């Protein structure tokens, strides 16, 4: 695994940790903790989307779509990855609407849809797209991407989001 894809794959692990906690909270049925979901949405929007997906969409995917790289890829899964990012955003938007409407069924349906989608999405990236990227990006391009990633690492809410993962775990633990 290259440096770029290792960074992104490590971020996937944090997102997957949250999906396990979301699943656990959904098991509460009608007694779900809506505050947990409000915080989970904050994490998803800021860490998974603004931080992680932005690195993919604004940096890695753009490099992979360049003409010089395009001919080297055996196929182009990027359109599908972008579509799934949008699908995930829609699930989160609908979850938020469910929270505002105090509609537990809508919350659980949409957040579960997000969890299922993001797990499959991460599998595809880690096992298909990232190995492809590792095979086609030259050292110069890789270094350029890493430099741009380091700017993204300065995201002000990144640390807060990572601390939230610990907080989420405690919330779930208290519920039993």
Chimera marker file (.cmm) of the C-alpha trace (Angstrom):
<marker_set name="trace">
<marker id="1" x="0.000" y="0.000" z="0.000" r="1" g="1" b="0" radius="0.5"/>
<marker id="2" x="1.364" y="3.423" z="-0.939" r="1" g="1" b="0" radius="0.5"/>
<marker id="3" x="1.608" y="6.375" z="1.433" r="1" g="1" b="0" radius="0.5"/>
<marker id="4" x="-1.427" y="8.119" z="-0.050" r="1" g="1" b="0" radius="0.5"/>
<marker id="5" x="-3.712" y="5.125" z="0.091" r="1" g="1" b="0" radius="0.5"/>
<marker id="6" x="-2.469" y="4.173" z="3.574" r="1" g="1" b="0" radius="0.5"/>
<marker id="7" x="-3.491" y="7.611" z="4.869" r="1" g="1" b="0" radius="0.5"/>
<marker id="8" x="-6.938" y="7.293" z="3.302" r="1" g="1" b="0" radius="0.5"/>
<marker id="9" x="-7.373" y="3.701" z="4.436" r="1" g="1" b="0" radius="0.5"/>
<marker id="10" x="-6.452" y="4.662" z="8.020" r="1" g="1" b="0" radius="0.5"/>
<marker id="11" x="-9.141" y="7.351" z="7.888" r="1" g="1" b="0" radius="0.5"/>
<marker id="12" x="-11.574" y="4.667" z="6.734" r="1" g="1" b="0" radius="0.5"/>
<marker id="13" x="-10.894" y="2.804" z="9.984" r="1" g="1" b="0" radius="0.5"/>
<marker id="14" x="-12.153" y="5.795" z="11.990" r="1" g="1" b="0" radius="0.5"/>
<marker id="15" x="-15.288" y="5.993" z="9.859" r="1" g="1" b="0" radius="0.5"/>
<marker id="16" x="-15.872" y="2.248" z="10.298" r="1" g="1" b="0" radius="0.5"/>
<marker id="17" x="-15.518" y="2.616" z="14.082" r="1" g="1" b="0" radius="0.5"/>
<marker id="18" x="-18.390" y="5.075" z="13.992" r="1" g="1" b="0" radius="0.5"/>
<marker id="19" x="-20.523" y="2.724" z="11.875" r="1" g="1" b="0" radius="0.5"/>
<marker id="20" x="-20.231" y="0.051" z="14.590" r="1" g="1" b="0" radius="0.5"/>
<marker id="21" x="-21.361" y="2.541" z="17.216" r="1" g="1" b="0" radius="0.5"/>
<marker id="22" x="-24.244" y="3.737" z="15.037" r="1" g="1" b="0" radius="0.5"/>
<marker id="23" x="-25.370" y="0.147" z="14.577" r="1" g="1" b="0" radius="0.5"/>
<marker id="24" x="-25.256" y="-0.414" z="18.323" r="1" g="1" b="0" radius="0.5"/>
<marker id="25" x="-27.342" y="2.715" z="18.958" r="1" g="1" b="0" radius="0.5"/>
<marker id="26" x="-29.904" y="1.663" z="16.335" r="1" g="1" b="0" radius="0.5"/>
<marker id="27" x="-30.477" y="-1.538" z="18.326" r="1" g="1" b="0" radius="0.5"/>
<marker id="28" x="-32.192" y="0.673" z="20.930" r="1" g="1" b="0" radius="0.5"/>
<marker id="29" x="-35.197" y="0.883" z="18.608" r="1" g="1" b="0" radius="0.5"/>
<marker id="30" x="-37.665" y="3.569" z="19.658" r="1" g="1" b="0" radius="0.5"/>
<marker id="31" x="-35.393" y="4.621" z="22.542" r="1" g="1" b="0" radius="0.5"/>
<marker id="32" x="-32.536" y="5.893" z="20.395" r="1" g="1" b="0" radius="0.5"/>
<marker id="33" x="-30.436" y="8.764" z="21.686" r="1" g="1" b="0" radius="0.5"/>
<marker id="34" x="-31.073" y="11.568" z="19.194" r="1" g="1" b="0" radius="0.5"/>
<marker id="35" x="-28.166" y="13.590" z="20.608" r="1" g="1" b="0" radius="0.5"/>
<marker id="36" x="-25.879" y="10.722" z="19.647" r="1" g="1" b="0" radius="0.5"/>
<marker id="37" x="-27.125" y="10.935" z="16.060" r="1" g="1" b="0" radius="0.5"/>
<marker id="38" x="-26.749" y="14.723" z="15.956" r="1" g="1" b="0" radius="0.5"/>
<marker id="39" x="-23.113" y="14.291" z="17.001" r="1" g="1" b="0" radius="0.5"/>
<marker id="40" x="-22.630" y="11.378" z="14.592" r="1" g="1" b="0" radius="0.5"/>
<marker id="41" x="-23.884" y="13.580" z="11.747" r="1" g="1" b="0" radius="0.5"/>
<marker id="42" x="-21.407" y="16.269" z="12.789" r="1" g="1" b="0" radius="0.5"/>
<marker id="43" x="-18.598" y="13.676" z="12.646" r="1" g="1" b="0" radius="0.5"/>
<marker id="44" x="-19.747" y="12.341" z="9.273" r="1" g="1" b="0" radius="0.5"/>
<marker id="45" x="-20.075" y="15.781" z="7.715" r="1" g="1" b="0" radius="0.5"/>
<marker id="46" x="-16.815" y="17.105" z="9.080" r="1" g="1" b="0" radius="0.5"/>
<marker id="47" x="-14.480" y="14.122" z="9.257" r="1" g="1" b="0" radius="0.5"/>
<marker id="48" x="-15.843" y="11.689" z="6.663" r="1" g="1" b="0" radius="0.5"/>
<marker id="49" x="-16.983" y="14.299" z="4.153" r="1" g="1" b="0" radius="0.5"/>
<marker id="50" x="-15.153" y="17.629" z="4.527" r="1" g="1" b="0" radius="0.5"/>
<marker id="51" x="-11.870" y="16.012" z="5.548" r="1" g="1" b="0" radius="0.5"/>
<marker id="52" x="-11.669" y="12.521" z="4.031" r="1" g="1" b="0" radius="0.5"/>
<marker id="53" x="-13.928" y="12.759" z="0.961" r="1" g="1" b="0" radius="0.5"/>
<marker id="54" x="-12.496" y="16.175" z="0.134" r="1" g="1" b="0" radius="0.5"/>
<marker id="55" x="-9.022" y="14.613" z="-0.090" r="1" g="1" b="0" radius="0.5"/>
<marker id="56" x="-10.376" y="11.978" z="-2.426" r="1" g="1" b="0" radius="0.5"/>
<marker id="57" x="-12.578" y="14.216" z="-4.575" r="1" g="1" b="0" radius="0.5"/>
<marker id="58" x="-10.402" y="17.330" z="-4.742" r="1" g="1" b="0" radius="0.5"/>
<marker id="59" x="-6.998" y="15.672" z="-4.853" r="1" g="1" b="0" radius="0.5"/>
<marker id="60" x="-6.701" y="11.929" z="-5.556" r="1" g="1" b="0" radius="0.5"/>
<marker id="61" x="-9.637" y="11.480" z="-7.933" r="1" g="1" b="0" radius="0.5"/>
<marker id="62" x="-8.642" y="14.558" z="-9.961" r="1" g="1" b="0" radius="0.5"/>
<marker id="63" x="-5.141" y="13.136" z="-10.385" r="1" g="1" b="0" radius="0.5"/>
<marker id="64" x="-6.514" y="9.775" z="-11.442" r="1" g="1" b="0" radius="0.5"/>
<marker id="65" x="-8.771" y="11.433" z="-14.011" r="1" g="1" b="0" radius="0.5"/>
<marker id="66" x="-5.941" y="13.319" z="-15.705" r="1" g="1" b="0" radius="0.5"/>
<marker id="67" x="-5.217" y="12.213" z="-19.246" r="1" g="1" b="0" radius="0.5"/>
<marker id="68" x="-1.731" y="11.012" z="-18.339" r="1" g="1" b="0" radius="0.5"/>
<marker id="69" x="-3.104" y="8.569" z="-15.808" r="1" g="1" b="0" radius="0.5"/>
<marker id="70" x="-6.401" y="7.696" z="-17.479" r="1" g="1" b="0" radius="0.5"/>
<marker id="71" x="-4.878" y="5.380" z="-20.063" r="1" g="1" b="0" radius="0.5"/>
<marker id="72" x="-3.127" y="3.425" z="-17.314" r="1" g="1" b="0" radius="0.5"/>
<marker id="73" x="-6.262" y="2.493" z="-15.349" r="1" g="1" b="0" radius="0.5"/>
<marker id="74" x="-7.863" y="-0.852" z="-16.303" r="1" g="1" b="0" radius="0.5"/>
<marker id="75" x="-11.290" y="0.725" z="-15.618" r="1" g="1" b="0" radius="0.5"/>
<marker id="76" x="-12.618" y="3.953" z="-14.146" r="1" g="1" b="0" radius="0.5"/>
<marker id="77" x="-14.447" y="3.437" z="-10.842" r="1" g="1" b="0" radius="0.5"/>
<marker id="78" x="-14.253" y="7.136" z="-9.903" r="1" g="1" b="0" radius="0.5"/>
<marker id="79" x="-17.703" y="8.042" z="-11.251" r="1" g="1" b="0" radius="0.5"/>
<marker id="80" x="-19.196" y="5.333" z="-9.042" r="1" g="1" b="0" radius="0.5"/>
<marker id="81" x="-17.211" y="6.509" z="-6.000" r="1" g="1" b="0" radius="0.5"/>
<marker id="82" x="-18.429" y="10.091" z="-6.514" r="1" g="1" b="0" radius="0.5"/>
<marker id="83" x="-21.997" y="8.838" z="-6.911" r="1" g="1" b="0" radius="0.5"/>
<marker id="84" x="-21.702" y="6.916" z="-3.639" r="1" g="1" b="0" radius="0.5"/>
<marker id="85" x="-20.339" y="9.998" z="-1.844" r="1" g="1" b="0" radius="0.5"/>
<marker id="86" x="-23.481" y="11.858" z="-2.973" r="1" g="1" b="0" radius="0.5"/>
<marker id="87" x="-25.704" y="8.968" z="-1.952" r="1" g="1" b="0" radius="0.5"/>
<marker id="88" x="-24.115" y="9.043" z="1.505" r="1" g="1" b="0" radius="0.5"/>
<marker id="89" x="-24.733" y="12.789" z="1.787" r="1" g="1" b="0" radius="0.5"/>
<marker id="90" x="-28.396" y="12.192" z="0.938" r="1" g="1" b="0" radius="0.5"/>
<marker id="91" x="-28.738" y="9.512" z="3.626" r="1" g="1" b="0" radius="0.5"/>
<marker id="92" x="-27.277" y="11.943" z="6.175" r="1" g="1" b="0" radius="0.5"/>
<marker id="93" x="-29.577" y="14.759" z="5.032" r="1" g="1" b="0" radius="0.5"/>
<marker id="94" x="-32.597" y="12.468" z="5.426" r="1" g="1" b="0" radius="0.5"/>
<marker id="95" x="-31.372" y="11.311" z="8.841" r="1" g="1" b="0" radius="0.5"/>
<marker id="96" x="-31.170" y="14.943" z="9.915" r="1" g="1" b="0" radius="0.5"/>
<marker id="97" x="-34.711" y="15.547" z="8.668" r="1" g="1" b="0" radius="0.5"/>
<marker id="98" x="-35.830" y="12.504" z="10.681" r="1" g="1" b="0" radius="0.5"/>
<marker id="99" x="-34.251" y="14.016" z="13.801" r="1" g="1" b="0" radius="0.5"/>
<marker id="100" x="-36.031" y="17.354" z="13.231" r="1" g="1" b="0" radius="0.5"/>
<marker id="101" x="-39.332" y="15.541" z="12.663" r="1" g="1" b="0" radius="0.5"/>
<marker id="102" x="-38.700" y="13.318" z="15.700" r="1" g="1" b="0" radius="0.5"/>
<marker id="103" x="-39.266" y="10.363" z="13.363" r="1" g="1" b="0" radius="0.5"/>
<marker id="104" x="-37.283" y="7.438" z="14.785" r="1" g="1" b="0" radius="0.5"/>
<marker id="105" x="-38.156" y="5.140" z="11.872" r="1" g="1" b="0" radius="0.5"/>
<marker id="106" x="-36.798" y="7.657" z="9.358" r="1" g="1" b="0" radius="0.5"/>
<marker id="107" x="-33.634" y="8.170" z="11.417" r="1" g="1" b="0" radius="0.5"/>
<marker id="108" x="-32.908" y="4.449" z="11.679" r="1" g="1" b="0" radius="0.5"/>
<marker id="109" x="-33.745" y="3.706" z="8.017" r="1" g="1" b="0" radius="0.5"/>
<marker id="110" x="-31.498" y="6.446" z="6.692" r="1" g="1" b="0" radius="0.5"/>
<marker id="111" x="-28.579" y="6.085" z="9.082" r="1" g="1" b="0" radius="0.5"/>
<marker id="112" x="-28.647" y="2.312" z="8.449" r="1" g="1" b="0" radius="0.5"/>
<marker id="113" x="-28.654" y="3.033" z="4.721" r="1" g="1" b="0" radius="0.5"/>
<marker id="114" x="-25.601" y="5.227" z="5.240" r="1" g="1" b="0" radius="0.5"/>
<marker id="115" x="-23.815" y="2.562" z="7.312" r="1" g="1" b="0" radius="0.5"/>
<marker id="116" x="-24.431" y="-0.146" z="4.689" r="1" g="1" b="0" radius="0.5"/>
<marker id="117" x="-23.405" y="2.144" z="1.840" r="1" g="1" b="0" radius="0.5"/>
<marker id="118" x="-20.233" y="3.440" z="3.491" r="1" g="1" b="0" radius="0.5"/>
<marker id="119" x="-19.066" y="-0.053" z="4.447" r="1" g="1" b="0" radius="0.5"/>
<marker id="120" x="-19.429" y="-1.293" z="0.869" r="1" g="1" b="0" radius="0.5"/>
<marker id="121" x="-17.900" y="1.929" z="-0.431" r="1" g="1" b="0" radius="0.5"/>
<marker id="122" x="-14.862" y="1.631" z="1.832" r="1" g="1" b="0" radius="0.5"/>
<marker id="123" x="-14.403" y="-1.993" z="0.790" r="1" g="1" b="0" radius="0.5"/>
<marker id="124" x="-14.365" y="-0.958" z="-2.894" r="1" g="1" b="0" radius="0.5"/>
<marker id="125" x="-11.897" y="1.847" z="-2.294" r="1" g="1" b="0" radius="0.5"/>
<marker id="126" x="-9.552" y="-0.173" z="-0.083" r="1" g="1" b="0" radius="0.5"/>
<marker id="127" x="-9.596" y="-3.271" z="-2.300" r="1" g="1" b="0" radius="0.5"/>
<marker id="128" x="-10.120" y="-1.954" z="-5.838" r="1" g="1" b="0" radius="0.5"/>
<marker id="129" x="-9.548" y="1.775" z="-6.302" r="1" g="1" b="0" radius="0.5"/>
<marker id="130" x="-6.595" y="2.304" z="-3.970" r="1" g="1" b="0" radius="0.5"/>
<marker id="131" x="-4.560" y="-0.615" z="-5.345" r="1" g="1" b="0" radius="0.5"/>
<marker id="132" x="-5.231" y="0.778" z="-8.849" r="1" g="1" b="0" radius="0.5"/>
<marker id="133" x="-4.032" y="4.205" z="-7.716" r="1" g="1" b="0" radius="0.5"/>
<marker id="134" x="-0.905" y="2.683" z="-6.186" r="1" g="1" b="0" radius="0.5"/>
<marker id="135" x="-0.162" y="1.052" z="-9.524" r="1" g="1" b="0" radius="0.5"/>
<marker id="136" x="-0.476" y="4.145" z="-11.713" r="1" g="1" b="0" radius="0.5"/>
<marker id="137" x="0.723" y="7.153" z="-9.709" r="1" g="1" b="0" radius="0.5"/>
<marker id="138" x="4.374" y="8.015" z="-10.222" r="1" g="1" b="0" radius="0.5"/>
<marker id="139" x="6.632" y="9.281" z="-7.407" r="1" g="1" b="0" radius="0.5"/>
<marker id="140" x="6.359" y="12.937" z="-8.484" r="1" g="1" b="0" radius="0.5"/>
<marker id="141" x="2.548" y="12.837" z="-8.526" r="1" g="1" b="0" radius="0.5"/>
<marker id="142" x="2.484" y="10.939" z="-5.246" r="1" g="1" b="0" radius="0.5"/>
<marker id="143" x="4.643" y="13.609" z="-3.590" r="1" g="1" b="0" radius="0.5"/>
<marker id="144" x="2.418" y="16.362" z="-4.977" r="1" g="1" b="0" radius="0.5"/>
<marker id="145" x="-0.655" y="14.612" z="-3.555" r="1" g="1" b="0" radius="0.5"/>
<marker id="146" x="1.042" y="14.131" z="-0.177" r="1" g="1" b="0" radius="0.5"/>
<marker id="147" x="1.874" y="17.858" z="-0.067" r="1" g="1" b="0" radius="0.5"/>
<marker id="148" x="-1.763" y="18.727" z="-0.731" r="1" g="1" b="0" radius="0.5"/>
<marker id="149" x="-2.890" y="16.159" z="1.853" r="1" g="1" b="0" radius="0.5"/>
<marker id="150" x="-0.698" y="17.830" z="4.482" r="1" g="1" b="0" radius="0.5"/>
<marker id="151" x="-2.620" y="21.080" z="3.930" r="1" g="1" b="0" radius="0.5"/>
<marker id="152" x="-5.897" y="19.208" z="4.428" r="1" g="1" b="0" radius="0.5"/>
<marker id="153" x="-4.512" y="17.678" z="7.650" r="1" g="1" b="0" radius="0.5"/>
<marker id="154" x="-4.736" y="21.130" z="9.219" r="1" g="1" b="0" radius="0.5"/>
<marker id="155" x="-8.541" y="20.935" z="9.270" r="1" g="1" b="0" radius="0.5"/>
<marker id="156" x="-9.574" y="22.668" z="12.467" r="1" g="1" b="0" radius="0.5"/>
<marker id="157" x="-12.209" y="20.128" z="13.505" r="1" g="1" b="0" radius="0.5"/>
<marker id="158" x="-10.171" y="16.965" z="12.846" r="1" g="1" b="0" radius="0.5"/>
<marker id="159" x="-8.964" y="16.629" z="16.443" r="1" g="1" b="0" radius="0.5"/>
<marker id="160" x="-12.463" y="17.345" z="17.762" r="1" g="1" b="0" radius="0.5"/>
<marker id="161" x="-13.895" y="14.639" z="15.511" r="1" g="1" b="0" radius="0.5"/>
<marker id="162" x="-11.370" y="12.052" z="16.682" r="1" g="1" b="0" radius="0.5"/>
<marker id="163" x="-12.160" y="12.887" z="20.312" r="1" g="1" b="0" radius="0.5"/>
<marker id="164" x="-15.837" y="12.446" z="19.488" r="1" g="1" b="0" radius="0.5"/>
<marker id="165" x="-15.186" y="8.793" z="18.597" r="1" g="1" b="0" radius="0.5"/>
<marker id="166" x="-14.138" y="8.176" z="22.206" r="1" g="1" b="0" radius="0.5"/>
<marker id="167" x="-17.168" y="10.089" z="23.463" r="1" g="1" b="0" radius="0.5"/>
<marker id="168" x="-19.484" y="8.028" z="21.239" r="1" g="1" b="0" radius="0.5"/>
<marker id="169" x="-18.050" y="4.827" z="22.649" r="1" g="1" b="0" radius="0.5"/>
<marker id="170" x="-18.777" y="6.047" z="26.197" r="1" g="1" b="0" radius="0.5"/>
<marker id="171" x="-22.348" y="7.005" z="25.283" r="1" g="1" b="0" radius="0.5"/>
<marker id="172" x="-22.966" y="3.518" z="23.897" r="1" g="1" b="0" radius="0.5"/>
<marker id="173" x="-21.258" y="1.835" z="26.870" r="1" g="1" b="0" radius="0.5"/>
<marker id="174" x="-23.518" y="3.706" z="29.330" r="1" g="1" b="0" radius="0.5"/>
<marker id="175" x="-26.595" y="2.445" z="27.517" r="1" g="1" b="0" radius="0.5"/>
<marker id="176" x="-25.397" y="-1.130" z="28.059" r="1" g="1" b="0" radius="0.5"/>
<link id1="1" id2="2" r="1" g="1" b="0" radius="0.2"/>
<link id1="2" id2="3" r="1" g="1" b="0" radius="0.2"/>
<link id1="3" id2="4" r="1" g="1" b="0" radius="0.2"/>
<link id1="4" id2="5" r="1" g="1" b="0" radius="0.2"/>
<link id1="5" id2="6" r="1" g="1" b="0" radius="0.2"/>
<link id1="6" id2="7" r="1" g="1" b="0" radius="0.2"/>
<link id1="7" id2="8" r="1" g="1" b="0" radius="0.2"/>
<link id1="8" id2="9" r="1" g="1" b="0" radius="0.2"/>
<link id1="9" id2="10" r="1" g="1" b="0" radius="0.2"/>
<link id1="10" id2="11" r="1" g="1" b="0" radius="0.2"/>
<link id1="11" id2="12" r="1" g="1" b="0" radius="0.2"/>
<link id1="12" id2="13" r="1" g="1" b="0" radius="0.2"/>
<link id1="13" id2="14" r="1" g="1" b="0" radius="0.2"/>
<link id1="14" id2="15" r="1" g="1" b="0" radius="0.2"/>
<link id1="15" id2="16" r="1" g="1" b="0" radius="0.2"/>
<link id1="16" id2="17" r="1" g="1" b="0" radius="0.2"/>
<link id1="17" id2="18" r="1" g="1" b="0" radius="0.2"/>
<link id1="18" id2="19" r="1" g="1" b="0" radius="0.2"/>
<link id1="19" id2="20" r="1" g="1" b="0" radius="0.2"/>
<link id1="20" id2="21" r="1" g="1" b="0" radius="0.2"/>
<link id1="21" id2="22" r="1" g="1" b="0" radius="0.2"/>
<link id1="22" id2="23" r="1" g="1" b="0" radius="0.2"/>
<link id1="23" id2="24" r="1" g="1" b="0" radius="0.2"/>
<link id1="24" id2="25" r="1" g="1" b="0" radius="0.2"/>
<link id1="25" id2="26" r="1" g="1" b="0" radius="0.2"/>
<link id1="26" id2="27" r="1" g="1" b="0" radius="0.2"/>
<link id1="27" id2="28" r="1" g="1" b="0" radius="0.2"/>
<link id1="28" id2="29" r="1" g="1" b="0" radius="0.2"/>
<link id1="29" id2="30" r="1" g="1" b="0" radius="0.2"/>
<link id1="30" id2="31" r="1" g="1" b="0" radius="0.2"/>
<link id1="31" id2="32" r="1" g="1" b="0" radius="0.2"/>
<link id1="32" id2="33" r="1" g="1" b="0" radius="0.2"/>
<link id1="33" id2="34" r="1" g="1" b="0" radius="0.2"/>
<link id1="34" id2="35" r="1" g="1" b="0" radius="0.2"/>
<link id1="35" id2="36" r="1" g="1" b="0" radius="0.2"/>
<link id1="36" id2="37" r="1" g="1" b="0" radius="0.2"/>
<link id1="37" id2="38" r="1" g="1" b="0" radius="0.2"/>
<link id1="38" id2="39" r="1" g="1" b="0" radius="0.2"/>
<link id1="39" id2="40" r="1" g="1" b="0" radius="0.2"/>
<link id1="40" id2="41" r="1" g="1" b="0" radius="0.2"/>
<link id1="41" id2="42" r="1" g="1" b="0" radius="0.2"/>
<link id1="42" id2="43" r="1" g="1" b="0" radius="0.2"/>
<link id1="43" id2="44" r="1" g="1" b="0" radius="0.2"/>
<link id1="44" id2="45" r="1" g="1" b="0" radius="0.2"/>
<link id1="45" id2="46" r="1" g="1" b="0" radius="0.2"/>
<link id1="46" id2="47" r="1" g="1" b="0" radius="0.2"/>
<link id1="47" id2="48" r="1" g="1" b="0" radius="0.2"/>
<link id1="48" id2="49" r="1" g="1" b="0" radius="0.2"/>
<link id1="49" id2="50" r="1" g="1" b="0" radius="0.2"/>
<link id1="50" id2="51" r="1" g="1" b="0" radius="0.2"/>
<link id1="51" id2="52" r="1" g="1" b="0" radius="0.2"/>
<link id1="52" id2="53" r="1" g="1" b="0" radius="0.2"/>
<link id1="53" id2="54" r="1" g="1" b="0" radius="0.2"/>
<link id1="54" id2="55" r="1" g="1" b="0" radius="0.2"/>
<link id1="55" id2="56" r="1" g="1" b="0" radius="0.2"/>
<link id1="56" id2="57" r="1" g="1" b="0" radius="0.2"/>
<link id1="57" id2="58" r="1" g="1" b="0" radius="0.2"/>
<link id1="58" id2="59" r="1" g="1" b="0" radius="0.2"/>
<link id1="59" id2="60" r="1" g="1" b="0" radius="0.2"/>
<link id1="60" id2="61" r="1" g="1" b="0" radius="0.2"/>
<link id1="61" id2="62" r="1" g="1" b="0" radius="0.2"/>
<link id1="62" id2="63" r="1" g="1" b="0" radius="0.2"/>
<link id1="63" id2="64" r="1" g="1" b="0" radius="0.2"/>
<link id1="64" id2="65" r="1" g="1" b="0" radius="0.2"/>
<link id1="65" id2="66" r="1" g="1" b="0" radius="0.2"/>
<link id1="66" id2="67" r="1" g="1" b="0" radius="0.2"/>
<link id1="67" id2="68" r="1" g="1" b="0" radius="0.2"/>
<link id1="68" id2="69" r="1" g="1" b="0" radius="0.2"/>
<link id1="69" id2="70" r="1" g="1" b="0" radius="0.2"/>
<link id1="70" id2="71" r="1" g="1" b="0" radius="0.2"/>
<link id1="71" id2="72" r="1" g="1" b="0" radius="0.2"/>
<link id1="72" id2="73" r="1" g="1" b="0" radius="0.2"/>
<link id1="73" id2="74" r="1" g="1" b="0" radius="0.2"/>
<link id1="74" id2="75" r="1" g="1" b="0" radius="0.2"/>
<link id1="75" id2="76" r="1" g="1" b="0" radius="0.2"/>
<link id1="76" id2="77" r="1" g="1" b="0" radius="0.2"/>
<link id1="77" id2="78" r="1" g="1" b="0" radius="0.2"/>
<link id1="78" id2="79" r="1" g="1" b="0" radius="0.2"/>
<link id1="79" id2="80" r="1" g="1" b="0" radius="0.2"/>
<link id1="80" id2="81" r="1" g="1" b="0" radius="0.2"/>
<link id1="81" id2="82" r="1" g="1" b="0" radius="0.2"/>
<link id1="82" id2="83" r="1" g="1" b="0" radius="0.2"/>
<link id1="83" id2="84" r="1" g="1" b="0" radius="0.2"/>
<link id1="84" id2="85" r="1" g="1" b="0" radius="0.2"/>
<link id1="85" id2="86" r="1" g="1" b="0" radius="0.2"/>
<link id1="86" id2="87" r="1" g="1" b="0" radius="0.2"/>
<link id1="87" id2="88" r="1" g="1" b="0" radius="0.2"/>
<link id1="88" id2="89" r="1" g="1" b="0" radius="0.2"/>
<link id1="89" id2="90" r="1" g="1" b="0" radius="0.2"/>
<link id1="90" id2="91" r="1" g="1" b="0" radius="0.2"/>
<link id1="91" id2="92" r="1" g="1" b="0" radius="0.2"/>
<link id1="92" id2="93" r="1" g="1" b="0" radius="0.2"/>
<link id1="93" id2="94" r="1" g="1" b="0" radius="0.2"/>
<link id1="94" id2="95" r="1" g="1" b="0" radius="0.2"/>
<link id1="95" id2="96" r="1" g="1" b="0" radius="0.2"/>
<link id1="96" id2="97" r="1" g="1" b="0" radius="0.2"/>
<link id1="97" id2="98" r="1" g="1" b="0" radius="0.2"/>
<link id1="98" id2="99" r="1" g="1" b="0" radius="0.2"/>
<link id1="99" id2="100" r="1" g="1" b="0" radius="0.2"/>
<link id1="100" id2="101" r="1" g="1" b="0" radius="0.2"/>
<link id1="101" id2="102" r="1" g="1" b="0" radius="0.2"/>
<link id1="102" id2="103" r="1" g="1" b="0" radius="0.2"/>
<link id1="103" id2="104" r="1" g="1" b="0" radius="0.2"/>
<link id1="104" id2="105" r="1" g="1" b="0" radius="0.2"/>
<link id1="105" id2="106" r="1" g="1" b="0" radius="0.2"/>
<link id1="106" id2="107" r="1" g="1" b="0" radius="0.2"/>
<link id1="107" id2="108" r="1" g="1" b="0" radius="0.2"/>
<link id1="108" id2="109" r="1" g="1" b="0" radius="0.2"/>
<link id1="109" id2="110" r="1" g="1" b="0" radius="0.2"/>
<link id1="110" id2="111" r="1" g="1" b="0" radius="0.2"/>
<link id1="111" id2="112" r="1" g="1" b="0" radius="0.2"/>
<link id1="112" id2="113" r="1" g="1" b="0" radius="0.2"/>
<link id1="113" id2="114" r="1" g="1" b="0" radius="0.2"/>
<link id1="114" id2="115" r="1" g="1" b="0" radius="0.2"/>
<link id1="115" id2="116" r="1" g="1" b="0" radius="0.2"/>
<link id1="116" id2="117" r="1" g="1" b="0" radius="0.2"/>
<link id1="117" id2="118" r="1" g="1" b="0" radius="0.2"/>
<link id1="118" id2="119" r="1" g="1" b="0" radius="0.2"/>
<link id1="119" id2="120" r="1" g="1" b="0" radius="0.2"/>
<link id1="120" id2="121" r="1" g="1" b="0" radius="0.2"/>
<link id1="121" id2="122" r="1" g="1" b="0" radius="0.2"/>
<link id1="122" id2="123" r="1" g="1" b="0" radius="0.2"/>
<link id1="123" id2="124" r="1" g="1" b="0" radius="0.2"/>
<link id1="124" id2="125" r="1" g="1" b="0" radius="0.2"/>
<link id1="125" id2="126" r="1" g="1" b="0" radius="0.2"/>
<link id1="126" id2="127" r="1" g="1" b="0" radius="0.2"/>
<link id1="127" id2="128" r="1" g="1" b="0" radius="0.2"/>
<link id1="128" id2="129" r="1" g="1" b="0" radius="0.2"/>
<link id1="129" id2="130" r="1" g="1" b="0" radius="0.2"/>
<link id1="130" id2="131" r="1" g="1" b="0" radius="0.2"/>
<link id1="131" id2="132" r="1" g="1" b="0" radius="0.2"/>
<link id1="132" id2="133" r="1" g="1" b="0" radius="0.2"/>
<link id1="133" id2="134" r="1" g="1" b="0" radius="0.2"/>
<link id1="134" id2="135" r="1" g="1" b="0" radius="0.2"/>
<link id1="135" id2="136" r="1" g="1" b="0" radius="0.2"/>
<link id1="136" id2="137" r="1" g="1" b="0" radius="0.2"/>
<link id1="137" id2="138" r="1" g="1" b="0" radius="0.2"/>
<link id1="138" id2="139" r="1" g="1" b="0" radius="0.2"/>
<link id1="139" id2="140" r="1" g="1" b="0" radius="0.2"/>
<link id1="140" id2="141" r="1" g="1" b="0" radius="0.2"/>
<link id1="141" id2="142" r="1" g="1" b="0" radius="0.2"/>
<link id1="142" id2="143" r="1" g="1" b="0" radius="0.2"/>
<link id1="143" id2="144" r="1" g="1" b="0" radius="0.2"/>
<link id1="144" id2="145" r="1" g="1" b="0" radius="0.2"/>
<link id1="145" id2="146" r="1" g="1" b="0" radius="0.2"/>
<link id1="146" id2="147" r="1" g="1" b="0" radius="0.2"/>
<link id1="147" id2="148" r="1" g="1" b="0" radius="0.2"/>
<link id1="148" id2="149" r="1" g="1" b="0" radius="0.2"/>
<link id1="149" id2="150" r="1" g="1" b="0" radius="0.2"/>
<link id1="150" id2="151" r="1" g="1" b="0" radius="0.2"/>
<link id1="151" id2="152" r="1" g="1" b="0" radius="0.2"/>
<link id1="152" id2="153" r="1" g="1" b="0" radius="0.2"/>
<link id1="153" id2="154" r="1" g="1" b="0" radius="0.2"/>
<link id1="154" id2="155" r="1" g="1" b="0" radius="0.2"/>
<link id1="155" id2="156" r="1" g="1" b="0" radius="0.2"/>
<link id1="156" id2="157" r="1" g="1" b="0" radius="0.2"/>
<link id1="157" id2="158" r="1" g="1" b="0" radius="0.2"/>
<link id1="158" id2="159" r="1" g="1" b="0" radius="0.2"/>
<link id1="159" id2="160" r="1" g="1" b="0" radius="0.2"/>
<link id1="160" id2="161" r="1" g="1" b="0" radius="0.2"/>
<link id1="161" id2="162" r="1" g="1" b="0" radius="0.2"/>
<link id1="162" id2="163" r="1" g="1" b="0" radius="0.2"/>
<link id1="163" id2="164" r="1" g="1" b="0" radius="0.2"/>
<link id1="164" id2="165" r="1" g="1" b="0" radius="0.2"/>
<link id1="165" id2="166" r="1" g="1" b="0" radius="0.2"/>
<link id1="166" id2="167" r="1" g="1" b="0" radius="0.2"/>
<link id1="167" id2="168" r="1" g="1" b="0" radius="0.2"/>
<link id1="168" id2="169" r="1" g="1" b="0" radius="0.2"/>
<link id1="169" id2="170" r="1" g="1" b="0" radius="0.2"/>
<link id1="170" id2="171" r="1" g="1" b="0" radius="0.2"/>
<link id1="171" id2="172" r="1" g="1" b="0" radius="0.2"/>
<link id1="172" id2="173" r="1" g="1" b="0" radius="0.2"/>
<link id1="173" id2="174" r="1" g="1" b="0" radius="0.2"/>
<link id1="174" id2="175" r="1" g="1" b="0" radius="0.2"/>
<link id1="175" id2="176" r="1" g="1" b="0" radius="0.2"/>
</marker_set>
